[in-house]
Amino acid sequence: MQFNQEDVSKFKQRREVAEKARFEAKQIMRLDFFVDKQPHDAIRVIRKESIRKIHESIVDGLPASVPFPDQDTKLGRLLRILTADIIQFYTRTMKRTVLLSKLSGPYKDTDIIDRYQ
């Protein structure tokens, strides 16, 4: 939409910026969707030892008077939710890393490239 008092060249420039941003947003959405659809068996799950170390780091930051949260407490439920978030973020990051290596990295896979395009 061009405003009545708007300079035509500024309108065109604003439109080009908006169209470029829309194109980039679509690319990001397509990649995100494609990453979500990648199989879990192509990645290693986060190890329990890694989760334990994360929990130990959390406890180390708490005062000595605060015990490790029980599962049935608000803090325990929050810790479980945050741990689930970490697992989800880790899984997604690993899927994305594997996919990018198959799209343009050392493990190029023409079938994956064709499906993505």
ABEGO torsion letter per residue (X at the ends): XBBAABBAAAAAAAAAAAAAAAAAAAAAAAAAAAAAABBAAABBBBBAAAAAAAAAAAAAABBAABBBBBAABAAAAAAAAAAAAAAAAAAAAAAAAAAAAAAABAABBAAAAAAAX
